Amino acid sequence: MLLITDLEKTYPGPNGGFTAVRGMSFAVQDGEMFTIVGPSGAGKTTLLRCVAGLSAPTAGTISIDGVPIDGPPREFAVVFQDYARSLMPWMSVAKNVELPLVKHGSDARSRRRAVEQALAEVGLADAAHKKPFQLSGGMQQRVAIARAIAYRPKVLIMDEPFASVDAQTRADLEDLLLKVREETGTTIVFVTHDVDESVYLSDRVAIVTRSPSRIDRIVSIPLPHPRDQIVTKSLPEFAELRAQVFGRIREMVHDAALADA
Ligand SMILES: Nc1ncnc2c1ncn2[C@@H]1O[C@H](COP(=O)(O)OP(=O)(O)OP(=O)(O)O)[C@@H](O)[C@H]1O
């Protein structure tokens, strides 16, 4: 279980700096798809960077199975929105996917097998020898996902991973993620601006307040699996959950505008 307790992150600066996150606590169960949504600038990326061990919290603790995180854990993988910057342009797709496996010290034969399997899982078996620039944006993001899942991380952390692709590719990538999660049982912590995406993908959606951000509420998503872009999104329960999450975010933005006035 991933446990976040009383997390605070203050960026240094004048007048005591800027506190992006304060008093943030939640738990993500093993194998859960947990999504975080909230107003723009709320501190979602800050939160994910702390959870991934990429940024040190000012206060509070993050632990996985009771072990505190104080640097990027070996069993975590991270996928960011900007696939173009996250892939090495001079390396083939296969070499890009292999990179973390080399860092983890696996031998050549198991690396080759893991790369082949991960590329097959994301539907890119034929693109192994291409360079990232020869692929579309959606395909490059598939490579980033293949790289993240190749070494079977315990936790996959994703920050707006599908924000830069077109609507159809986005829907395909959402379904790919559901399939990967179904097949591997990976725990996924996912940040998105898109309320429909959060409800469609998740077991639970956490709504965070604006900075200094904390959990406002957590909404359970008891929609049946397997999910389907048309069938699931046509369910009255989907519309109800979407309205609940969207309504609460709108309320918070409205309250903040009144407070700022
Ligand atoms: N390195 C930094 N130094 C100072 N302030 C920062 C730094 N990184 C982020 N912030 C501030 O912290 C706040 C939260 O930023 P963050 O990117 O975590 O929010 P977010 O919810 O991910 O935003 P968005 O929804 O727009 O992607 C913002 O006000 C931002 O300006």
The ligand as an SDF file (V2000), in Angstrom:
LIG
                    3D

 31 33  0  0  0  0  0  0  0  0999 V2000
    9.8760   24.8770   -8.5470 N   0  0  0  0  0  0  0  0  0  0  0  0
    8.9170   25.6880   -8.1180 C   0  0  0  0  0  0  0  0  0  0  0  0
    9.2060   26.8310   -7.4540 N   0  0  0  0  0  0  0  0  0  0  0  0
    8.2360   27.6460   -6.9910 C   0  0  0  0  0  0  0  0  0  0  0  0
    6.9090   27.4350   -7.1700 N   0  0  0  0  0  0  0  0  0  0  0  0
    6.5700   26.3200   -7.8460 C   0  0  0  0  0  0  0  0  0  0  0  0
    7.5350   25.3940   -8.3580 C   0  0  0  0  0  0  0  0  0  0  0  0
    6.8660   24.3710   -8.9720 N   0  0  0  0  0  0  0  0  0  0  0  0
    5.5460   24.6660   -8.8670 C   0  0  0  0  0  0  0  0  0  0  0  0
    5.3750   25.8260   -8.1700 N   0  0  0  0  0  0  0  0  0  0  0  0
    4.0860   26.4520   -7.8320 C   0  0  0  0  0  0  0  0  0  0  0  0
    3.3210   25.5060   -7.0810 O   0  0  0  0  0  0  0  0  0  0  0  0
    1.9510   25.5670   -7.4710 C   0  0  0  0  0  0  0  0  0  0  0  0
    1.4750   24.1900   -7.8560 C   0  0  0  0  0  0  0  0  0  0  0  0
    2.1140   23.8190   -9.0790 O   0  0  0  0  0  0  0  0  0  0  0  0
    1.8650   22.3960   -9.7350 P   0  0  0  0  0  0  0  0  0  0  0  0
    2.5500   22.3970  -11.0510 O   0  0  0  0  0  0  0  0  0  0  0  0
    2.2110   21.3490   -8.7630 O   0  0  0  0  0  0  0  0  0  0  0  0
    0.2840   22.4440   -9.9200 O   0  0  0  0  0  0  0  0  0  0  0  0
   -0.6700   21.5570  -10.8550 P   0  0  0  0  0  0  0  0  0  0  0  0
   -1.9040   21.3030  -10.0710 O   0  0  0  0  0  0  0  0  0  0  0  0
    0.0680   20.3690  -11.3540 O   0  0  0  0  0  0  0  0  0  0  0  0
   -0.9130   22.5740  -12.0210 O   0  0  0  0  0  0  0  0  0  0  0  0
   -1.6560   22.3320  -13.4340 P   0  0  0  0  0  0  0  0  0  0  0  0
   -3.0060   21.7980  -13.1050 O   0  0  0  0  0  0  0  0  0  0  0  0
   -1.7380   23.7160  -14.0250 O   0  0  0  0  0  0  0  0  0  0  0  0
   -0.7860   21.3730  -14.1940 O   0  0  0  0  0  0  0  0  0  0  0  0
    1.8440   26.5950   -8.6040 C   0  0  0  0  0  0  0  0  0  0  0  0
    1.3820   27.8050   -8.0700 O   0  0  0  0  0  0  0  0  0  0  0  0
    3.2670   26.7250   -9.0920 C   0  0  0  0  0  0  0  0  0  0  0  0
    3.5210   28.0320   -9.5650 O   0  0  0  0  0  0  0  0  0  0  0  0
  1  2  1  0
  2  3  1  0
  2  7  2  0
  3  4  2  0
  4  5  1  0
  5  6  2  0
  6  7  1  0
  6 10  1  0
  7  8  1  0
  8  9  2  0
  9 10  1  0
 10 11  1  0
 11 12  1  0
 11 30  1  0
 12 13  1  0
 13 14  1  0
 13 28  1  0
 14 15  1  0
 15 16  1  0
 16 17  2  0
 16 18  1  0
 16 19  1  0
 19 20  1  0
 20 21  2  0
 20 22  1  0
 20 23  1  0
 23 24  1  0
 24 25  2  0
 24 26  1  0
 24 27  1  0
 28 29  1  0
 28 30  1  0
 30 31  1  0
M  END
$$$$
